[in-house]
Amino acid sequence: MILQALKEYYDRKAAENVIARDGWIEGGLDFLIDLDEKGNIINIHDLRELEGKKILSYTTELPNIGKQALKHSNSGKDANLLWDNASFVFGLGKNGELRLKSMIDAIDKWLGNKDDRGVLAVRNFLSKGLNDRNHFSPALNHSEYGELFKEGNVKISFRVPETGYRFVFDSPVVTKALENIFNQKDESNSFMGTCLVTGEENTVIELTHPVTKGVWGAQTSGACIVSFNKDAFNSYNKSQSLNAPVSKKVASQYGKALNTLLDSEKQCVHIGDASIVFWSEKKSSFETDFSYFFNEPDKDDPDAGTQKVKALFESTQSGAYMEDDGNDRFYILGLAPNSARIAVRFWQAGTISEFAIKIRQYFEDFAIVKPPNEPEYYSIWRILVNIATQDKSENIPPNLAGEFMRSILNGIPYPTTLLQAALRRIRSDTENRVKPVRAALIKAYLNRYYRFYPDKKYKEVEKELDMNQTSVGYQLGRLFATLEKIQEEANPGINATIRERFYGSACATPVTVFTNLLRLKNHHLAKLENKGRVVNFERLLGEIMGKIDSFPAHLSLHEQGLFAIGYYHQRQAFFSARDAIDSTSENK
């Protein structure tokens, strides 16, 4: 199903002429060498572009005669056709002579004695350099680019200006040869069979699938999503990818589709250890807007994501997203690194309407009262990083991003590890404790959990303070927030409050803490000069204590979550009241 959907995406993009043709691959070139027809260097062009602080290669279609287009072996015998990195073009390094000869062999093998002036010029250039390395001196000793060429990493191709082609490989001779190469059967290394993706019979089966680049944490040179590289993975005496037969053509096409998606800023998001790509069967707004629902807001346009989420809320009323057909199929693929291969973290297929409804529910779950400087909607990255150790993205627990994303897209309960991680982080973060994003996460987890596993004793957590909440943990959290507020007003500028010293104990084992805290609050109230304020605090304490029969010896994990939300809601209520007072004073 995954490969079939990727193949269909390739067909769609090919019809739009925005993806590499069969026999070609999209790649980057850094330099272009102009040659005369005798193979002498007459000019060198830097094709790279500066984007911000990054130097980017020039992207174009490149001839693809094998897997080495993306990943070279150590043999030095797998050069590309009419382009490659400088170590092959100039024969550099330990296997330099083999690399240079491999460039010539690729031309002889795939193009033969074709009467093409550009191809012959490149072969002359390489042959002269093989016999006399000084032939490459105009490039290797170039005042500006010489040292860069000697490093061997930059990608280089050729042009013969007299032919009129942008690159030598743009000539009809090369294009026709690539078509033949792609469609021909290699008698020494081919197997005919039925393609599992298309059902096509008697077609050439690809033995080693194309490498995929762009998955965070995977090898930079690329890794395979389909791979059988050990005997233990083989069945019925079949080797390599004959265990999952896919035609050469389809393998090339799905590989290009996947690499295109991973390279797209609009159709790929990276969350935790997962790289997530998504696409629809037809061109759609939902496809281009999907990343806004889960990515951090763009610093240059922070409101763009908010507008997309609001459009999402409006769209679910009509059953479609903006001008899209809600019945169009939509696909989401989560990938993660796994040694030399790529692991499928999750795979979701459905309609645009189905996903729109589930994503909207996710945002509704996380809605909570918050300070004005907080984002209106939280990205998955922000949620996960705020429950990771030291609030660092590299400490996000493995697999959690994939599990979280899967729960959103399937509309199922959020993973228990989310609640556990949030409570651990609250206990360890003595400075901030219950941040708005952590409170929103706990609220979302509990409400969704009890929708699937109803409990008559559970009252759904509201967005803001709920004085009638039946949870003991929630009321204890309110009580703790009130006692902290009394201490703060009695001791202006205090460095550390009961939050730093007693939150963990109050949340887990209330009976060991609250008796002493209630005794201390009498001392703090006595220090307040505003007697009206004292009366208000006493009234609030009475209202909260009236809902608590006794202090429990222990609170369950869910009640600890409710404690955190009660604490957060009460603190926000204090801030809102103060803002209201400040606003009234300004208007007088």
C-alpha positions as CSV (number, residue, x, y, z in Angstrom):
1,M,0.0,0.0,0.0
2,I,2.8,2.4,0.9
3,L,4.8,1.8,-2.3
4,Q,1.6,1.9,-4.4
5,A,0.6,5.3,-3.0
6,L,4.2,6.6,-3.6
7,K,4.1,5.3,-7.1
8,E,0.7,7.1,-7.7
9,Y,2.3,10.3,-6.3
10,Y,5.1,10.0,-8.8
11,D,2.6,9.6,-11.6
12,R,0.8,12.7,-10.5
13,K,4.0,14.8,-10.3
14,A,5.3,13.4,-13.6
15,A,2.1,14.6,-15.2
16,E,2.9,18.1,-13.8
17,N,6.5,17.8,-15.1
18,V,8.0,18.5,-11.7
19,I,9.8,15.2,-10.9
20,A,12.7,13.5,-12.6
21,R,11.9,11.3,-15.6
22,D,12.6,7.6,-15.8
23,G,16.4,7.1,-16.2
24,W,17.1,10.4,-14.5
25,I,17.3,11.6,-10.9
26,E,17.0,15.0,-9.3
27,G,20.3,16.1,-7.8
28,G,22.6,19.0,-7.2
29,L,25.6,20.4,-9.3
30,D,28.1,22.8,-7.9
31,F,30.3,23.5,-10.9
32,L,30.1,23.4,-14.7
33,I,33.3,23.0,-16.8
34,D,33.2,24.4,-20.4
35,L,35.3,22.3,-22.8
36,D,36.3,22.7,-26.4
37,E,35.8,19.8,-28.7
38,K,39.4,18.5,-28.1
39,G,38.6,18.2,-24.3
40,N,40.5,21.3,-23.1
41,I,39.1,23.5,-20.3
42,I,38.1,26.9,-21.5
43,N,36.0,28.1,-18.6
44,I,34.6,27.1,-15.1
45,H,31.2,28.3,-13.8
46,D,30.2,28.3,-10.2
47,L,26.5,27.1,-10.1
48,R,26.0,27.4,-6.4
49,E,23.7,29.9,-4.9
50,L,23.7,31.7,-1.5
51,E,20.5,31.5,0.4
52,G,20.8,33.2,3.8
53,K,24.0,31.7,5.2
54,K,23.7,28.5,3.3
55,I,25.5,27.7,0.0
56,L,23.1,25.5,-2.1
57,S,23.9,23.4,-5.1
58,Y,22.1,24.0,-8.4
59,T,19.2,21.4,-8.6
60,T,18.5,19.7,-11.9
61,E,17.9,16.3,-13.5
62,L,21.0,14.1,-13.7
63,P,21.6,10.9,-15.7
64,N,21.0,7.9,-13.4
65,I,22.7,4.7,-14.5
66,G,22.7,3.0,-11.1
67,K,22.4,3.4,-7.3
68,Q,25.7,5.3,-7.2
69,A,23.8,8.4,-8.3
70,L,23.0,8.8,-4.6
71,K,25.5,6.6,-2.9
72,H,29.0,5.5,-4.1
73,S,30.7,2.2,-3.0
74,N,34.3,2.1,-2.0
75,S,35.4,0.4,-5.2
76,G,36.0,3.5,-7.3
77,K,34.4,1.7,-10.2
78,D,30.9,3.2,-10.1
79,A,31.1,6.6,-11.7
80,N,28.0,8.4,-12.9
81,L,27.4,9.3,-16.6
82,L,28.9,12.7,-17.6
83,W,28.8,14.0,-14.1
84,D,30.1,13.2,-10.6
85,N,32.0,14.6,-7.7
86,A,35.5,16.0,-8.2
87,S,37.3,12.9,-6.9
88,F,35.9,11.0,-10.0
89,V,36.1,13.8,-12.5
90,F,39.8,14.5,-11.7
91,G,40.8,11.0,-10.4
92,L,41.7,12.1,-6.9
93,G,42.6,10.0,-3.8
94,K,43.7,6.5,-3.2
95,N,41.5,5.0,-6.0
96,G,41.9,8.1,-8.2
97,E,43.0,6.2,-11.3
98,L,40.1,3.7,-11.0
99,R,37.6,6.5,-10.5
100,L,38.8,8.4,-13.6
101,K,38.8,5.2,-15.7
102,S,35.3,4.5,-14.4
103,M,34.2,7.8,-15.8
104,I,35.5,6.8,-19.2
105,D,34.1,3.3,-18.9
106,A,30.6,4.6,-18.2
107,I,30.7,6.6,-21.4
108,D,31.9,3.7,-23.4
109,K,29.5,1.2,-21.9
110,W,26.3,3.3,-22.1
111,L,26.9,5.6,-25.0
112,G,29.5,3.6,-27.1
113,N,30.7,5.4,-30.2
114,K,27.8,7.7,-30.5
115,D,28.5,10.6,-32.8
116,D,27.9,13.4,-30.3
117,R,30.4,16.2,-30.1
118,G,29.7,17.0,-26.5
119,V,30.1,13.4,-25.3
120,L,33.4,13.0,-27.4
121,A,34.7,16.2,-25.8
122,V,34.2,14.9,-22.3
123,R,35.8,11.6,-23.2
124,N,38.8,13.4,-24.6
125,F,39.0,15.5,-21.4
126,L,39.0,12.4,-19.2
127,S,41.4,10.4,-21.4
128,K,43.9,13.2,-21.6
129,G,43.8,13.5,-17.8
130,L,44.2,9.8,-17.3
131,N,47.4,9.9,-19.4
132,D,48.7,13.2,-18.1
133,R,47.3,14.7,-14.8
134,N,48.7,18.1,-15.7
135,H,45.7,18.3,-18.1
136,F,43.6,19.0,-15.1
137,S,45.8,21.8,-13.8
138,P,43.6,24.7,-15.1
139,A,40.9,23.4,-12.6
140,L,43.0,22.0,-9.7
141,N,45.3,25.0,-9.7
142,H,42.4,27.5,-10.2
143,S,43.0,30.5,-8.0
144,E,39.4,30.5,-6.6
145,Y,38.1,26.9,-6.9
146,G,41.3,24.8,-7.0
147,E,41.4,23.9,-3.3
148,L,37.6,23.1,-3.3
149,F,38.1,20.7,-6.2
150,K,41.0,19.0,-4.5
151,E,38.7,18.2,-1.5
152,G,36.8,16.0,-4.0
153,N,33.2,16.5,-2.7
154,V,31.8,19.1,-5.0
155,K,29.6,17.8,-7.9
156,I,30.8,18.7,-11.5
157,S,29.4,18.3,-15.0
158,F,30.3,19.6,-18.5
159,R,29.3,21.8,-21.3
160,V,30.6,22.2,-24.8
161,P,29.3,25.8,-25.8
162,E,29.5,25.0,-29.6
163,T,26.8,22.4,-29.3
164,G,24.2,24.8,-27.8
165,Y,23.1,22.5,-25.0
166,R,23.0,23.6,-21.4
167,F,24.8,20.4,-20.3
168,V,26.4,17.7,-22.4
169,F,23.9,15.2,-21.1
170,D,21.0,17.3,-22.5
171,S,21.7,16.2,-26.0
172,P,19.1,13.9,-27.7
173,V,21.7,11.2,-28.0
174,V,22.2,10.9,-24.3
175,T,18.4,11.2,-23.6
176,K,17.7,8.3,-26.0
177,A,20.5,6.2,-24.5
178,L,19.1,6.7,-21.0
179,E,15.7,5.6,-22.1
180,N,17.2,2.4,-23.5
181,I,19.3,1.9,-20.3
182,F,16.3,2.2,-18.1
183,N,14.2,-0.3,-20.1
184,Q,16.8,-2.9,-21.0
185,K,17.3,-6.1,-19.2
186,D,20.8,-6.8,-17.7
187,E,21.3,-10.5,-18.6
188,S,24.0,-10.8,-15.9
189,N,22.0,-9.5,-13.1
190,S,18.3,-9.6,-13.8
191,F,15.2,-11.5,-12.7
192,M,11.9,-11.5,-14.5
193,G,8.7,-11.7,-12.4
194,T,5.5,-10.1,-11.3
195,C,5.6,-6.6,-9.7
196,L,3.8,-6.6,-6.3
197,V,2.9,-2.9,-6.7
198,T,1.3,-2.8,-10.2
199,G,0.7,-6.5,-10.8
200,E,2.6,-6.3,-14.1
201,E,3.9,-9.7,-15.2
202,N,7.1,-10.7,-16.9
203,T,8.9,-7.4,-15.9
204,V,12.4,-6.8,-14.7
205,I,12.6,-7.0,-10.9
206,E,14.9,-4.6,-9.1
207,L,17.4,-6.4,-6.9
208,T,18.5,-3.5,-4.7
209,H,16.0,-0.7,-4.2
210,P,17.0,3.0,-4.4
211,V,18.4,4.8,-1.3
212,T,16.3,7.4,0.5
213,K,17.9,10.5,1.8
214,G,16.5,13.1,4.3
215,V,15.4,11.0,7.2
216,W,16.7,12.5,10.4
217,G,19.2,10.3,12.1
218,A,19.7,8.0,9.1
219,Q,23.0,7.7,7.2
220,T,23.7,10.9,5.4
221,S,24.5,8.9,2.2
222,G,21.0,7.4,2.3
223,A,19.4,4.2,3.5
224,C,16.8,1.8,2.0
225,I,13.1,1.5,3.0
226,V,13.1,-2.0,1.3
227,S,16.2,-4.1,2.0
228,F,17.3,-7.7,2.4
229,N,20.9,-7.5,3.2
230,K,21.3,-10.7,5.4
231,D,20.5,-14.3,4.8
232,A,18.2,-14.4,7.8
233,F,15.8,-12.0,6.0
234,N,15.5,-14.2,2.9
235,S,12.8,-16.8,2.2
236,Y,12.3,-19.7,-0.4
237,N,16.0,-19.4,-1.5
238,K,15.4,-15.9,-2.9
239,S,18.1,-13.3,-2.4
240,Q,18.0,-9.5,-1.9
241,S,14.8,-7.8,-2.9
242,L,13.5,-10.7,-4.9
243,N,11.8,-11.5,-1.5
244,A,9.5,-8.5,-2.2
245,P,9.6,-8.2,-6.0
246,V,9.1,-4.7,-7.3
247,S,9.8,-3.8,-10.9
248,K,12.8,-1.7,-11.8
249,K,10.6,1.0,-13.1
250,V,8.3,1.2,-10.0
251,A,11.3,1.0,-7.6
252,S,12.9,4.0,-9.4
253,Q,9.6,5.9,-9.4
254,Y,8.7,5.4,-5.7
255,G,12.2,6.2,-4.7
256,K,12.1,9.5,-6.5
257,A,8.7,10.3,-5.0
258,L,9.8,9.6,-1.5
259,N,13.0,11.6,-1.9
260,T,11.0,14.5,-3.3
261,L,8.7,14.5,-0.3
262,L,11.5,14.3,2.2
263,D,13.2,17.2,0.5
264,S,10.0,19.4,0.5
265,E,9.6,22.0,3.2
266,K,5.8,22.0,2.8
267,Q,5.3,18.2,2.7
268,C,7.7,17.0,5.4
269,V,7.9,17.7,9.1
270,H,10.5,16.4,11.6
271,I,9.2,15.6,15.1
272,G,11.4,13.8,17.6
273,D,13.1,11.0,15.8
274,A,10.4,10.7,13.1
275,S,10.4,12.3,9.7
276,I,6.8,12.6,8.5
277,V,5.8,13.0,4.8
278,F,2.3,13.5,3.5
279,W,0.5,13.8,0.2
280,S,-3.0,13.6,-1.3
281,E,-4.1,11.7,-4.4
282,K,-4.8,15.1,-6.1
283,K,-3.3,18.5,-5.7
284,S,-5.0,20.1,-2.6
285,S,-4.7,22.9,-0.1
286,F,-4.8,20.4,2.7
287,E,-1.6,18.9,1.4
288,T,0.3,22.2,1.4
289,D,-1.2,23.4,4.7
290,F,-0.8,20.1,6.7
291,S,2.7,21.1,8.0
292,Y,1.3,24.3,9.6
293,F,-0.8,22.1,12.0
294,F,2.2,20.5,13.6
295,N,5.2,22.7,12.9
296,E,6.5,25.6,15.0
297,P,5.2,29.0,13.7
298,D,7.5,30.6,11.1
299,K,9.4,33.5,12.8
300,D,8.8,35.7,9.7
301,D,5.1,35.0,9.7
302,P,4.0,33.7,13.1
303,D,0.3,34.1,12.4
304,A,0.3,31.9,9.3
305,G,-0.1,28.7,11.3
306,T,-2.9,30.2,13.4
307,Q,-4.9,31.2,10.3
308,K,-4.5,27.7,8.9
309,V,-5.8,26.1,12.1
310,K,-8.8,28.5,12.1
311,A,-9.5,27.5,8.5
312,L,-9.4,23.9,9.6
313,F,-12.0,24.6,12.3
314,E,-14.3,26.2,9.7
315,S,-13.8,23.5,7.2
316,T,-15.1,20.7,9.3
317,Q,-18.5,22.3,9.3
318,S,-18.8,21.6,5.5
319,G,-17.0,18.3,5.4
320,A,-14.2,19.6,3.1
321,Y,-11.1,21.6,3.6
322,M,-11.4,25.0,1.9
323,E,-11.8,24.3,-1.8
324,D,-10.7,20.6,-1.5
325,D,-12.9,17.6,-2.0
326,G,-13.2,16.0,1.4
327,N,-13.4,12.6,-0.1
328,D,-10.0,12.8,-1.7
329,R,-7.5,10.2,-0.3
330,F,-4.7,11.5,1.9
331,Y,-1.6,9.6,3.0
332,I,0.8,10.2,6.0
333,L,4.1,8.2,6.3
334,G,6.3,8.4,9.4
335,L,9.9,7.2,9.0
336,A,12.7,6.7,11.5
337,P,16.3,5.6,11.3
338,N,17.1,2.0,12.0
339,S,20.7,1.0,11.5
340,A,21.4,0.7,7.7
341,R,17.7,0.7,6.9
342,I,14.7,3.0,7.4
343,A,11.9,1.9,9.7
344,V,8.3,2.8,9.1
345,R,7.1,4.4,12.3
346,F,3.5,4.7,11.2
347,W,1.4,4.7,8.1
348,Q,-2.0,6.4,7.8
349,A,-4.4,6.5,4.9
350,G,-7.8,8.1,4.8
351,T,-9.8,11.0,3.4
352,I,-9.0,14.7,3.8
353,S,-12.3,15.1,5.7
354,E,-11.5,12.3,8.1
355,F,-8.1,13.7,9.0
356,A,-9.4,17.3,9.2
357,I,-11.9,16.2,11.8
358,K,-9.4,14.3,13.9
359,I,-6.8,17.1,13.8
360,R,-9.5,19.6,14.8
361,Q,-10.3,17.4,17.8
362,Y,-6.6,17.4,18.8
363,F,-6.6,21.2,18.9
364,E,-9.8,21.3,20.9
365,D,-8.3,18.8,23.4
366,F,-5.4,21.1,24.0
367,A,-7.4,24.3,24.4
368,I,-6.8,25.9,27.8
369,V,-6.7,29.3,29.4
370,K,-3.2,30.7,29.0
371,P,-1.3,34.0,29.3
372,P,-1.5,36.4,26.3
373,N,2.1,35.8,25.3
374,E,1.5,32.0,24.7
375,P,0.9,30.6,21.2
376,E,-2.8,30.2,20.5
377,Y,-2.1,26.6,19.2
378,Y,0.7,24.4,20.3
379,S,2.9,22.5,17.8
380,I,3.7,18.9,18.5
381,W,7.4,19.9,18.8
382,R,6.6,22.4,21.5
383,I,4.5,19.9,23.4
384,L,7.2,17.2,23.3
385,V,10.1,19.4,24.0
386,N,8.4,20.7,27.2
387,I,8.2,17.2,28.6
388,A,11.7,16.3,27.7
389,T,14.6,16.5,30.1
390,Q,15.9,20.1,30.4
391,D,13.4,21.1,27.7
392,K,15.8,19.9,25.0
393,S,14.6,18.4,21.8
394,E,17.4,15.8,21.7
395,N,16.0,14.4,25.0
396,I,12.5,13.7,23.6
397,P,11.9,10.0,24.4
398,P,12.4,7.7,21.4
399,N,9.2,6.5,19.6
400,L,7.1,9.1,21.5
401,A,6.6,11.4,18.5
402,G,5.4,8.6,16.3
403,E,3.0,7.3,19.0
404,F,1.7,10.8,19.7
405,M,1.1,11.5,15.9
406,R,-0.6,8.1,15.5
407,S,-3.0,8.9,18.3
408,I,-3.9,12.2,16.8
409,L,-4.5,10.8,13.3
410,N,-6.4,7.8,14.5
411,G,-8.4,9.7,17.1
412,I,-7.4,7.2,19.9
413,P,-6.3,7.9,23.5
414,Y,-2.9,9.7,23.7
415,P,0.0,7.4,24.9
416,T,0.3,7.0,28.6
417,T,4.0,7.8,28.3
418,L,2.9,11.4,27.5
419,L,1.2,11.8,30.9
420,Q,4.1,10.1,32.7
421,A,6.7,12.3,31.0
422,A,4.7,15.5,31.7
423,L,4.4,14.7,35.5
424,R,8.1,13.8,35.7
425,R,9.1,17.0,34.1
426,I,6.8,19.0,36.4
427,R,8.4,17.4,39.4
428,S,11.9,18.1,38.2
429,D,11.4,21.6,36.9
430,T,11.3,23.5,40.2
431,E,11.5,26.9,38.5
432,N,8.5,26.6,36.2
433,R,6.5,23.5,37.3
434,V,3.2,23.6,35.5
435,K,3.7,25.5,32.3
436,P,0.6,26.2,30.1
437,V,1.7,23.7,27.5
438,R,2.1,21.0,30.2
439,A,-1.3,21.7,31.7
440,A,-2.9,21.6,28.2
441,L,-1.2,18.2,27.6
442,I,-2.5,16.7,30.8
443,K,-6.0,18.1,30.2
444,A,-6.0,16.6,26.7
445,Y,-4.8,13.3,27.9
446,L,-7.3,12.8,30.7
447,N,-10.4,14.1,28.8
448,R,-9.6,11.8,25.8
449,Y,-8.9,8.8,28.0
450,Y,-12.2,9.0,29.8
451,R,-14.1,9.5,26.5
452,F,-12.9,6.0,25.6
453,Y,-13.0,4.6,29.1
454,P,-16.0,6.3,30.8
455,D,-16.0,6.7,34.6
456,K,-19.1,8.2,36.3
457,K,-16.9,9.7,38.9
458,Y,-14.8,11.6,36.4
459,K,-15.9,15.2,35.5
460,E,-14.4,16.5,32.2
461,V,-11.7,19.1,32.8
462,E,-12.7,22.6,31.5
463,K,-10.5,25.1,29.7
464,E,-10.4,27.3,32.8
465,L,-11.0,27.2,36.6
466,D,-13.9,24.9,37.5
467,M,-14.8,25.3,41.2
468,N,-17.3,22.4,40.9
469,Q,-14.7,19.9,39.7
470,T,-15.3,16.7,41.7
471,S,-11.7,15.5,41.6
472,V,-9.9,15.6,45.0
473,G,-6.6,16.0,43.2
474,Y,-7.9,19.1,41.3
475,Q,-9.1,20.7,44.5
476,L,-5.8,20.0,46.3
477,G,-4.0,21.6,43.4
478,R,-6.2,24.7,43.8
479,L,-5.5,24.7,47.6
480,F,-1.7,24.5,47.0
481,A,-1.9,27.4,44.5
482,T,-3.9,29.5,47.0
483,L,-1.4,28.8,49.9
484,E,1.4,29.8,47.5
485,K,-0.3,33.0,46.6
486,I,-0.8,33.9,50.3
487,Q,2.9,33.3,50.9
488,E,3.9,35.5,48.0
489,E,1.7,38.4,49.1
490,A,2.9,38.1,52.6
491,N,6.6,38.1,51.6
492,P,7.0,40.3,48.5
493,G,10.1,39.4,46.5
494,I,10.6,36.1,48.1
495,N,13.2,34.0,46.3
496,A,11.6,30.5,46.8
497,T,8.0,29.6,47.6
498,I,6.4,26.4,48.7
499,R,6.2,25.5,45.0
500,E,10.0,24.9,44.9
501,R,10.1,22.9,48.2
502,F,6.8,21.1,48.5
503,Y,5.1,20.6,45.1
504,G,6.4,17.1,44.5
505,S,5.3,15.8,48.0
506,A,2.0,17.7,47.9
507,C,1.1,16.2,44.5
508,A,2.1,12.6,45.3
509,T,1.5,12.2,49.1
510,P,-0.8,15.1,50.2
511,V,-1.2,13.9,53.8
512,T,2.5,14.5,54.6
513,V,2.5,18.2,53.5
514,F,-0.8,20.0,53.7
515,T,-1.2,19.9,57.5
516,N,2.0,21.9,58.0
517,L,1.2,24.2,55.0
518,L,-2.2,25.1,56.5
519,R,-0.6,25.9,59.8
520,L,2.0,28.1,58.1
521,K,-0.6,30.0,56.2
522,N,-1.9,31.5,59.4
523,H,1.4,33.1,60.0
524,H,1.4,34.5,56.4
525,L,-2.1,35.9,56.7
526,A,-1.2,37.7,59.9
527,K,1.5,39.6,57.9
528,L,-1.0,41.0,55.4
529,E,-1.9,44.6,56.1
530,N,-5.0,44.6,53.8
531,K,-7.6,42.9,56.0
532,G,-10.1,42.7,53.1
533,R,-7.5,40.6,51.3
534,V,-7.3,38.3,54.3
535,V,-11.1,37.9,54.3
536,N,-11.0,37.0,50.6
537,F,-8.3,34.4,51.1
538,E,-10.1,32.9,54.1
539,R,-13.3,32.7,52.0
540,L,-11.5,31.0,49.1
541,L,-9.8,28.5,51.5
542,G,-13.1,27.7,53.0
543,E,-14.7,27.1,49.6
544,I,-11.9,24.7,48.5
545,M,-11.7,22.9,51.9
546,G,-15.4,22.3,51.8
547,K,-14.8,20.0,48.8
548,I,-12.0,18.0,50.5
549,D,-13.1,15.4,53.1
550,S,-9.5,14.4,54.0
551,F,-6.0,14.5,52.8
552,P,-5.2,11.3,50.9
553,A,-2.1,9.3,51.7
554,H,-1.4,8.9,47.9
555,L,-2.7,10.2,44.6
556,S,-3.0,8.1,41.5
557,L,-1.3,9.1,38.3
558,H,-4.5,10.6,36.9
559,E,-5.2,12.5,40.2
560,Q,-1.6,13.8,40.1
561,G,-2.5,15.1,36.6
562,L,-5.7,16.7,38.0
563,F,-3.6,18.2,40.8
564,A,-1.4,19.9,38.2
565,I,-4.4,21.3,36.3
566,G,-6.1,22.5,39.5
567,Y,-2.9,24.3,40.5
568,Y,-2.5,25.8,37.0
569,H,-6.2,26.9,36.7
570,Q,-6.1,28.6,40.2
571,R,-2.9,30.4,39.4
572,Q,-4.4,31.7,36.1
573,A,-7.5,32.8,38.0
574,F,-5.3,34.9,40.3
575,F,-3.5,36.4,37.3
576,S,-6.8,37.2,35.5
577,A,-8.2,38.8,38.6
578,R,-5.1,41.0,39.0
579,D,-5.3,42.0,35.3
580,A,-8.9,42.9,35.8
581,I,-8.0,45.1,38.8
582,D,-5.1,46.7,36.8
583,S,-7.4,47.4,33.9
584,T,-10.1,49.0,36.1
585,S,-7.4,51.2,37.7
586,E,-6.2,52.4,34.3
587,N,-9.8,53.3,33.2
588,K,-10.5,55.5,36.3
